[in-house]
Amino acid sequence: MLFVHMAVLLNELFFPKTDPFTSSLLAAFAFCSTYLLRPVGALIFGYIGDNIGRKHTVIITTLMMSGSCVVMSVLPTYAEIGITASYTIIICRIIQGMSSMGEIIGAQVYLTEIVKRPIQYAAVSFASNFSTVGSMAALGVASLATSSITSFNWRFAFLIGAGIALIGSYARKALRETPEFADARKRLILTKQHNHYKDINIKSILAYFAIECAYPVWFYIAYVYLGQVLKDKFALTPHQVITNNLYVSIIGSLSCFIIVYIVRTVHPFKILNVKLIISFILGLVFLLLDSMNSPVQIMVFQMCIIVFKTSSFPAMSVFFKHFPTLHRFKCSSMVYAMSRTVMSVITTFGIIYLVRDYSYPGICIILFPILIGYAIALNYFQKLEKADYNR
C-alpha cells in the first residue's frame, strides 16, 4: 500500500520522465505489475494452503513481503542506475502482489473456519478492516514523506513495513490449524478419495469472480485516477494529493468499523444490496465529474465511493462457505487473484483511452457492466443461502 499511495512521487523517481500520456501508461503498468503474477501466487499458495495448512501460508507470504520492502528501501533511483531501477521496482511489486494475495485470503479463510456464525461475519470482516487501517497508515507515512515541513525519508517507511511483516511472521508461528481443515484432511486420508475435485461448483466460482471484480475498479478510480485528476486539473502537489487521499482513507476505515458493528445483527447480504444500489447512483456522478470545480468536491466524491463501493466485504465468509473445505483456499485465492489481474489491466489502461475519447463518462463503459455482473452474482449467492437455510 505504501507504493500504491506514493505512486505520484515514486513513479517520478523510478521511471523515465516523458510526456504526460506516456507517463500515465508507465504509471498504469507499475500499478498493474502488482497483479500480473497473482494467479501464479494463487496456484502456489493455494496448493500450500489446501495441502499443508493455512498457518504455513500466512507465514511464508509475510516473509516475502518483508524481503521486498527491504529491497525497495535501498534501491537506487532511475537517475542513478537507469532502467534497472524500473525493472527492479516492478519485480518487487510483483512479489508484494503475490504475497499480499496469499496473506489476506489466508487470514480470511482461517477465521471463516475457526469462528462460528453469526459472529463469524464480524470476525472475518474485522480482520479485513485492518487492511484498510494499513492503507490509512501507508497514506499517513506517505504524507509525512512528501511534506516539505518534515524531513521523513520515504525509504525509512519501507523499512518500517519490513519490520511489521517480520513481527507478523513470528506472531503467526503460534497459530493452530483450523479444526475444519484438519478434519477434512483426515477424512480424505481415511477414505483414500483422491478425485475430490468434483465437489467444486463452477457456477459458484464464476459468481464469486463477478463479485470480486468490483473492488479493484472502485479502488483504482477513488485513489489513483481521481488522485491524478486532482493533480492535473487542480495542480495539486504530490503531497497534497496524498494528504487528500489520507482523509478519504480515514473515512473509509471508520465506515468499515461501523459495518462490522452492524453485521453482528444484520446479514451481510442485506448490507451488500444497499451498497449496490448506491454504487449505481455513484456511477452516474461520472457524467457530472467535468462540472466539479474544486478539490473539495472531488474529495467528497472519493469518500462516497470508498464508503459505498461494491465488494465482497462484509460477506467474505459467506462466499467461502460455498467452496469445499479442501479447495477453499485455492478457489478463493485464484478467483481473488484473477479478478485483480484482469480488472487492473482493463481499468488502468481502459480508463486512460476511454477518458481520452469520451471524457469522464467513458468510465461508465467499464463500471456499469461490472455492477450488473455483481448484481447477478449476488442474487445467485442469495439463492444458495436461502436453499441452505431451508435444508
Protein Blocks (a to p, Z undefined) as FASTA:
>chain_A
ZZmmmmmmmmmmmpccddfklmmmmmmmmmmmmmmmmmmmmmmmmmmmmmnomklmmmmm
mmmmmmmmmmmmmgccfklnommlmmmmmmmmmmmmmmmmmmmmmmmmmmmmmpccfklm
mmmmmmmmmmmmmmmmmmmmmmmmmpckbmcdfklmmmmmmmmmmmmmmmmmmpccdfkl
mmmmmmmmmnopablmlmpcfklmmmmmmmmmmmmmmmmmmmmmmmmmmmmmnopafklm
mmmmmmmmmmmmmmmmmmmmmmmmgcfklmmmmmmmmmmmmmmmmmmmmmpcbfklmmmm
mmmmmmmpccfbfclmmmmmmpcfklmmmmmmmmmmmmmmmmmmmmmmmmmmmmmmnomm
lmmmmmmmmmmmmmmmmmmmmmmmmmmmmZZ
